[in-house]
Amino acid sequence: MNEHQQRLHELEETAQAIAQTVGPIFDQAGECFALLGFSKGAGGWATWVSNAERSCMIQALEEMVETLKRNGDMPPIRDGEPEA
């Protein structure tokens, strides 16, 4: 394994460790979480860990992308409370 592959392996292991820590907290609250990791630029490395079903994760990411394209917040916050 070269140095680059070793670093990617370490990043994957770190993401999995974070998921094992926060996953039960979100599960207990009945909520989902996702952690995205990626390198800058085209053709780079990307990974994600989540406790959500793939279809729910895709929907959440699509909604997030549309909100971010509009320069919006995720979730939109007004007066300290999430927008309904």
C-alpha positions as CSV (number, residue, x, y, z in Angstrom):
1,M,0.0,0.0,0.0
2,N,1.5,3.3,-1.0
3,E,1.4,6.5,1.1
4,H,-1.7,7.9,-0.6
5,Q,-3.6,4.6,-0.3
6,Q,-2.6,4.4,3.4
7,R,-3.9,8.0,4.0
8,L,-7.2,7.2,2.3
9,H,-7.5,4.0,4.4
10,E,-6.9,6.1,7.6
11,L,-9.6,8.6,6.5
12,E,-12.0,5.8,5.9
13,E,-11.3,4.3,9.3
14,T,-11.7,7.7,11.0
15,A,-15.1,8.2,9.3
16,Q,-16.3,4.8,10.5
17,A,-15.1,5.5,14.0
18,I,-17.1,8.8,14.0
19,A,-20.2,6.9,12.7
20,Q,-19.9,4.3,15.5
21,T,-19.8,7.2,18.0
22,V,-22.6,9.4,16.7
23,G,-24.8,6.8,15.1
24,P,-26.4,5.5,18.3
25,I,-27.0,9.1,19.5
26,F,-28.9,9.9,16.3
27,D,-30.7,6.5,16.3
28,Q,-31.9,7.1,19.9
29,A,-33.3,10.5,18.8
30,G,-35.0,8.9,15.8
31,E,-32.9,11.0,13.4
32,C,-30.4,10.4,10.7
33,F,-26.9,11.7,10.2
34,A,-24.3,11.6,7.4
35,L,-20.6,12.4,7.3
36,L,-19.1,13.2,3.9
37,G,-15.4,13.1,3.2
38,F,-13.9,14.2,-0.1
39,S,-10.9,15.7,-1.7
40,K,-10.9,19.0,-3.6
41,G,-11.1,18.9,-7.4
42,A,-12.4,16.6,-10.1
43,G,-11.6,12.9,-10.0
44,G,-10.7,13.0,-6.3
45,W,-11.6,10.7,-3.4
46,A,-15.0,10.7,-1.8
47,T,-16.8,8.7,0.9
48,W,-19.7,8.9,3.2
49,V,-21.1,7.1,6.3
50,S,-24.6,7.4,7.5
51,N,-27.3,5.7,9.5
52,A,-29.9,6.5,6.8
53,E,-31.2,4.3,4.2
54,R,-29.6,5.0,0.8
55,S,-32.9,6.4,-0.7
56,C,-33.3,8.8,2.3
57,M,-29.7,9.9,2.0
58,I,-30.1,10.6,-1.7
59,Q,-33.2,12.7,-1.0
60,A,-31.5,14.6,1.8
61,L,-28.5,15.3,-0.4
62,E,-30.6,16.5,-3.3
63,E,-32.5,18.9,-1.0
64,M,-29.3,20.1,0.5
65,V,-27.7,20.8,-2.9
66,E,-30.8,22.8,-4.1
67,T,-30.7,24.8,-0.8
68,L,-26.9,25.5,-1.1
69,K,-27.3,26.5,-4.8
70,R,-29.7,29.2,-3.6
71,N,-27.1,30.2,-1.0
72,G,-29.5,29.1,1.8
73,D,-28.8,27.7,5.2
74,M,-29.3,24.0,6.1
75,P,-31.7,24.1,7.8
76,P,-32.9,27.6,7.3
77,I,-32.8,29.4,10.7
78,R,-35.0,32.4,11.6
79,D,-34.9,33.9,15.1
80,G,-32.9,31.0,16.5
81,E,-35.5,28.4,15.4
82,P,-35.4,26.2,12.3
83,E,-37.8,27.4,9.6
84,A,-40.9,25.2,9.3
